[in-house]
Amino acid sequence: MHITFASTDIIAKKSMPVARSFSAVSNVPPVQPATRHVRTLSKNDVTDSIKHLMCGNGCPKAINHCTIAHKYRYDAIFADRKYKECLSQSRAGINMTRHELHQEDMVITPLIFQGQSPYQIMPNHPELDISVRTLYSYLDKGSLSARNIDLKRQVKFNPRKVHKTQIKDRSVFIRRMFSDFQALELDHFAEMDTVHSSQDSKRVILTFFLTREKLFLAFIMNRCTKGAVKLVFNKLERQLWHI
């Protein structure tokens, strides 16, 4: 089987009518189609040529035995990492030029040194075209001549506490919400809670409140764990068993 194979710069040997040829400008005379003898290749030659052009990561040849001058290898992990780096760098920094930042610095810094807060500066200077939150970010990053320590009340504020014991598995709340408790419509029940002491101490107080009997019980535990709570229940069971 033979297949006619030609490159893109070869036009078929059959001549084209002049009227059907394309021209970018109407007054330019049409170009006569070029003709060249087309080489006839076998099916195996065409397949080898396509494999040579489409060579990729799955090529069985070693890289030092490849005849392609410019070699490219696709690495998905590397490409994804470069994409994320570009995505992060494009959003980093300040969205203004050095000249614009210097002009805003000449307005903001003297006012901060006078004792004004960002909440006073921004309403009185709408030409700055930035929000109060953005101004605080510039001060924290050190982009302006003034620093966050130059603010009067900044040094008095403590960092916001971050709770490290957040529950990530939300499945523990299934059928344990307050709405589920209200759906039971109980006349009397028992409330259990733990009272923590100072941060330096691990001791806690386990409390019980019986609504019908108006009875309040409190037990000191050395630590707030499931095992410590179980010991309190076992103690109550032993003491109430003899009543």
The 8 nearest C-alpha neighbors of each residue, nearest first, counted from 0:
[[1, 42, 41, 2, 40, 43, 3, 39],
 [2, 0, 41, 42, 40, 3, 39, 43],
 [3, 1, 40, 41, 4, 42, 39, 0],
 [2, 4, 39, 40, 5, 1, 38, 37],
 [5, 3, 2, 40, 39, 38, 6, 45],
 [6, 4, 37, 9, 7, 3, 38, 8],
 [5, 7, 8, 9, 4, 10, 37, 38],
 [6, 8, 9, 5, 10, 4, 11, 37],
 [7, 9, 6, 10, 5, 33, 11, 35],
 [10, 8, 7, 6, 5, 11, 35, 34],
 [11, 9, 34, 33, 12, 8, 32, 35],
 [10, 12, 13, 9, 34, 35, 14, 37],
 [11, 13, 34, 35, 14, 10, 36, 37],
 [14, 12, 11, 15, 34, 10, 32, 33],
 [13, 15, 12, 32, 16, 11, 34, 33],
 [16, 14, 17, 13, 32, 19, 20, 31],
 [15, 17, 18, 19, 14, 20, 31, 32],
 [16, 18, 20, 19, 15, 29, 31, 30],
 [17, 19, 16, 20, 29, 21, 15, 22],
 [20, 18, 17, 16, 21, 15, 29, 22],
 [19, 21, 17, 18, 29, 22, 16, 15],
 [22, 20, 19, 23, 29, 18, 30, 17],
 [21, 23, 24, 29, 25, 20, 27, 28],
 [24, 22, 25, 21, 27, 26, 29, 28],
 [25, 23, 22, 27, 26, 28, 21, 29],
 [24, 26, 27, 22, 23, 28, 29, 21],
 [25, 27, 24, 28, 22, 23, 29, 21],
 [28, 26, 24, 25, 29, 22, 23, 30],
 [27, 29, 26, 30, 22, 25, 24, 31],
 [30, 28, 22, 27, 20, 31, 17, 21],
 [31, 29, 32, 28, 20, 17, 22, 21],
 [30, 32, 33, 29, 17, 15, 20, 14],
 [33, 31, 30, 34, 14, 15, 10, 20],
 [34, 32, 10, 31, 35, 12, 9, 14],
 [33, 35, 12, 10, 32, 11, 36, 14],
 [36, 34, 12, 37, 33, 9, 10, 11],
 [35, 37, 38, 12, 34, 11, 9, 39],
 [38, 36, 35, 39, 5, 3, 4, 12],
 [39, 37, 40, 36, 4, 3, 5, 35],
 [38, 40, 3, 2, 4, 37, 1, 41],
 [41, 39, 2, 1, 3, 44, 4, 38],
 [40, 42, 1, 44, 43, 2, 45, 0],
 [41, 43, 45, 44, 1, 2, 46, 0],
 [44, 42, 46, 45, 41, 47, 40, 48],
 [43, 45, 47, 41, 42, 46, 40, 48],
 [46, 44, 48, 42, 43, 47, 49, 41],
 [47, 45, 43, 49, 48, 44, 50, 42],
 [48, 46, 50, 44, 45, 49, 51, 43],
 [47, 49, 51, 45, 46, 50, 44, 52],
 [50, 48, 52, 46, 51, 47, 53, 45],
 [51, 49, 47, 53, 48, 52, 54, 46],
 [52, 50, 48, 49, 54, 53, 47, 67],
 [51, 53, 49, 50, 54, 48, 67, 47],
 [54, 52, 50, 51, 49, 55, 48, 58],
 [53, 55, 51, 52, 50, 58, 56, 57],
 [56, 54, 57, 58, 53, 72, 71, 73],
 [55, 57, 58, 72, 73, 54, 59, 71],
 [58, 56, 55, 59, 54, 60, 72, 53],
 [57, 59, 60, 56, 55, 54, 61, 50],
 [60, 58, 57, 61, 56, 62, 54, 55],
 [61, 59, 58, 64, 62, 65, 63, 57],
 [60, 62, 64, 63, 65, 59, 58, 66],
 [61, 63, 65, 64, 60, 70, 66, 58],
 [62, 64, 61, 65, 60, 66, 67, 70],
 [65, 63, 61, 62, 60, 66, 67, 59],
 [64, 66, 62, 63, 67, 60, 61, 68],
 [65, 67, 68, 64, 63, 51, 62, 69],
 [68, 66, 65, 69, 70, 51, 52, 54],
 [67, 69, 66, 70, 65, 71, 63, 62],
 [70, 68, 67, 71, 66, 65, 72, 62],
 [69, 71, 67, 68, 72, 62, 65, 55],
 [72, 70, 73, 69, 55, 56, 54, 67],
 [71, 73, 56, 74, 55, 70, 54, 75],
 [74, 72, 75, 71, 56, 78, 55, 77],
 [73, 75, 77, 76, 78, 72, 79, 56],
 [74, 76, 78, 77, 79, 73, 80, 72],
 [77, 75, 79, 78, 74, 80, 81, 73],
 [76, 78, 80, 74, 79, 75, 81, 73],
 [79, 77, 75, 81, 80, 76, 74, 82],
 [78, 80, 82, 76, 77, 81, 75, 83],
 [81, 79, 77, 83, 82, 78, 76, 84],
 [82, 80, 84, 78, 83, 79, 85, 77],
 [81, 83, 79, 85, 80, 84, 86, 78],
 [82, 84, 86, 80, 85, 81, 87, 79],
 [85, 83, 81, 87, 86, 82, 88, 80],
 [86, 84, 88, 82, 83, 87, 89, 81],
 [85, 87, 83, 89, 84, 88, 82, 90],
 [88, 86, 84, 85, 89, 90, 83, 91],
 [89, 87, 91, 85, 90, 86, 84, 92],
 [88, 90, 86, 87, 91, 85, 92, 84],
 [91, 89, 88, 87, 92, 86, 93, 94],
 [92, 90, 88, 89, 87, 93, 94, 86],
 [91, 93, 94, 90, 88, 89, 95, 140],
 [94, 92, 95, 91, 96, 137, 90, 142],
 [93, 95, 92, 96, 91, 90, 100, 99],
 [96, 94, 93, 99, 100, 97, 98, 92],
 [95, 97, 99, 98, 100, 94, 93, 101],
 [98, 96, 100, 99, 101, 95, 102, 93],
 [97, 99, 101, 96, 100, 102, 95, 103],
 [100, 98, 102, 96, 101, 97, 95, 103],
 [99, 101, 97, 103, 98, 102, 104, 96],
 [100, 102, 104, 98, 99, 103, 97, 105],
 [103, 101, 99, 105, 104, 100, 98, 106],
 [102, 104, 100, 106, 105, 101, 107, 99],
 [103, 105, 101, 107, 106, 102, 108, 143],
 [106, 104, 102, 103, 107, 108, 101, 109],
 [107, 105, 103, 104, 108, 109, 102, 110],
 [106, 108, 104, 110, 109, 105, 103, 111],
 [107, 109, 111, 145, 110, 104, 106, 105],
 [110, 108, 112, 111, 107, 113, 106, 105],
 [109, 111, 113, 107, 112, 108, 115, 114],
 [110, 112, 115, 108, 114, 113, 109, 107],
 [111, 113, 109, 114, 110, 108, 149, 115],
 [114, 112, 110, 111, 115, 109, 108, 116],
 [113, 115, 111, 112, 116, 110, 151, 150],
 [116, 114, 111, 110, 113, 119, 120, 117],
 [115, 117, 119, 118, 111, 120, 114, 150],
 [118, 116, 120, 119, 121, 131, 115, 134],
 [117, 119, 116, 120, 121, 131, 122, 115],
 [120, 118, 117, 116, 121, 115, 122, 123],
 [119, 121, 117, 123, 118, 122, 124, 116],
 [120, 122, 124, 123, 119, 118, 117, 125],
 [123, 121, 124, 120, 125, 119, 118, 117],
 [124, 122, 121, 120, 125, 119, 126, 118],
 [123, 125, 121, 126, 122, 127, 120, 128],
 [124, 126, 127, 128, 122, 121, 123, 129],
 [127, 125, 128, 124, 129, 121, 123, 103],
 [126, 128, 125, 129, 124, 103, 121, 106],
 [129, 127, 126, 125, 130, 124, 121, 103],
 [130, 128, 127, 133, 131, 134, 121, 125],
 [131, 129, 133, 132, 134, 128, 121, 127],
 [130, 132, 134, 133, 117, 135, 118, 121],
 [131, 133, 135, 130, 134, 136, 129, 117],
 [134, 132, 136, 130, 135, 131, 129, 137],
 [133, 135, 131, 137, 136, 132, 138, 130],
 [134, 136, 138, 132, 133, 137, 139, 131],
 [137, 135, 133, 139, 134, 138, 140, 132],
 [138, 136, 134, 142, 140, 135, 139, 141],
 [137, 139, 135, 146, 147, 141, 136, 140],
 [138, 140, 136, 137, 141, 147, 135, 146],
 [141, 139, 137, 138, 142, 136, 143, 146],
 [142, 140, 138, 143, 139, 146, 137, 144],
 [141, 143, 137, 140, 138, 144, 139, 100],
 [144, 142, 145, 141, 104, 138, 137, 146],
 [143, 145, 108, 146, 104, 142, 141, 138],
 [146, 144, 108, 143, 149, 138, 147, 111],
 [147, 145, 138, 148, 149, 141, 144, 139],
 [146, 148, 138, 149, 150, 139, 153, 145],
 [147, 149, 146, 150, 153, 154, 151, 145],
 [150, 148, 147, 146, 151, 145, 112, 111],
 [151, 149, 153, 148, 147, 152, 116, 111],
 [150, 152, 153, 149, 114, 154, 148, 116],
 [151, 153, 155, 154, 150, 156, 148, 116],
 [152, 154, 150, 155, 156, 151, 148, 147],
 [153, 155, 152, 156, 148, 151, 150, 157],
 [156, 154, 152, 153, 157, 151, 150, 158],
 [157, 155, 154, 153, 158, 152, 159, 151],
 [156, 158, 159, 155, 154, 160, 153, 152],
 [159, 157, 160, 156, 161, 155, 154, 153],
 [158, 160, 157, 161, 156, 162, 155, 163],
 [161, 159, 158, 162, 157, 163, 156, 164],
 [160, 162, 163, 159, 158, 164, 165, 157],
 [161, 163, 164, 165, 160, 159, 166, 167],
 [162, 164, 165, 161, 166, 160, 167, 159],
 [165, 163, 162, 166, 167, 161, 168, 160],
 [164, 166, 163, 167, 162, 168, 161, 169],
 [165, 167, 168, 164, 169, 171, 163, 170],
 [168, 166, 169, 165, 170, 164, 171, 163],
 [167, 169, 170, 166, 171, 172, 165, 173],
 [170, 168, 171, 172, 167, 166, 173, 165],
 [169, 171, 172, 168, 173, 167, 174, 166],
 [172, 170, 169, 173, 168, 175, 174, 166],
 [173, 171, 175, 170, 169, 176, 174, 168],
 [172, 174, 175, 170, 171, 176, 169, 179],
 [175, 173, 179, 176, 172, 180, 171, 178],
 [176, 174, 172, 173, 179, 177, 180, 171],
 [177, 175, 179, 178, 174, 172, 180, 173],
 [176, 178, 180, 179, 181, 175, 182, 174],
 [177, 179, 181, 180, 176, 182, 175, 174],
 [180, 178, 182, 176, 177, 181, 174, 175],
 [181, 179, 177, 178, 182, 183, 176, 175],
 [182, 180, 178, 183, 179, 184, 177, 185],
 [181, 183, 179, 180, 184, 178, 185, 177],
 [182, 184, 181, 180, 185, 179, 178, 186],
 [185, 183, 182, 181, 186, 180, 187, 179],
 [184, 186, 187, 183, 188, 181, 180, 182],
 [187, 185, 184, 188, 211, 210, 183, 189],
 [188, 186, 211, 185, 210, 189, 209, 212],
 [187, 189, 210, 209, 190, 185, 186, 211],
 [190, 188, 209, 208, 210, 191, 207, 187],
 [189, 191, 208, 207, 209, 188, 192, 210],
 [192, 190, 207, 206, 189, 208, 193, 205],
 [191, 193, 206, 205, 190, 194, 207, 204],
 [194, 192, 205, 204, 206, 195, 203, 191],
 [193, 195, 204, 203, 205, 196, 192, 206],
 [196, 194, 203, 193, 204, 197, 202, 201],
 [195, 197, 203, 200, 202, 198, 194, 201],
 [198, 196, 199, 200, 195, 201, 202, 203],
 [197, 199, 200, 196, 201, 195, 202, 203],
 [198, 200, 197, 201, 196, 202, 195, 203],
 [199, 201, 198, 197, 202, 196, 203, 195],
 [202, 200, 222, 221, 203, 199, 198, 223],
 [201, 203, 221, 222, 200, 220, 196, 195],
 [202, 204, 195, 220, 194, 219, 196, 222],
 [205, 203, 219, 194, 193, 218, 220, 206],
 [204, 206, 193, 218, 217, 192, 219, 203],
 [205, 207, 217, 192, 216, 191, 193, 204],
 [208, 206, 191, 216, 190, 215, 217, 209],
 [207, 209, 215, 190, 189, 214, 210, 216],
 [210, 208, 189, 214, 213, 212, 211, 188],
 [209, 211, 213, 212, 187, 188, 208, 189],
 [210, 212, 187, 213, 209, 188, 214, 186],
 [213, 211, 214, 209, 210, 208, 215, 187],
 [214, 212, 210, 209, 211, 215, 208, 189],
 [215, 213, 209, 212, 208, 216, 210, 207],
 [214, 216, 208, 207, 209, 213, 217, 206],
 [217, 215, 207, 206, 208, 214, 218, 205],
 [216, 218, 206, 205, 204, 207, 219, 215],
 [219, 217, 205, 204, 206, 220, 216, 231],
 [218, 220, 204, 203, 205, 221, 217, 202],
 [221, 219, 203, 222, 202, 204, 218, 227],
 [220, 222, 202, 201, 203, 219, 223, 227],
 [223, 221, 202, 201, 220, 224, 203, 227],
 [224, 222, 203, 227, 220, 225, 221, 202],
 [225, 223, 227, 226, 222, 228, 229, 220],
 [226, 224, 228, 227, 229, 223, 230, 222],
 [225, 227, 229, 224, 228, 230, 223, 231],
 [226, 228, 230, 224, 229, 225, 220, 223],
 [229, 227, 225, 231, 230, 226, 232, 224],
 [228, 230, 226, 232, 227, 231, 225, 233],
 [229, 231, 233, 227, 228, 232, 234, 226],
 [232, 230, 234, 228, 229, 233, 235, 227],
 [233, 231, 235, 229, 234, 230, 236, 228],
 [234, 232, 236, 230, 231, 235, 229, 237],
 [233, 235, 231, 237, 232, 236, 230, 238],
 [236, 234, 232, 238, 233, 237, 239, 231],
 [235, 237, 233, 239, 234, 238, 240, 232],
 [238, 236, 240, 234, 235, 239, 233, 241],
 [237, 239, 235, 240, 236, 241, 234, 242],
 [240, 238, 242, 236, 241, 237, 235, 234],
 [239, 241, 237, 238, 242, 236, 235, 234],
 [240, 242, 239, 238, 237, 236, 235, 234],
 [241, 239, 240, 238, 237, 236, 235, 234]]
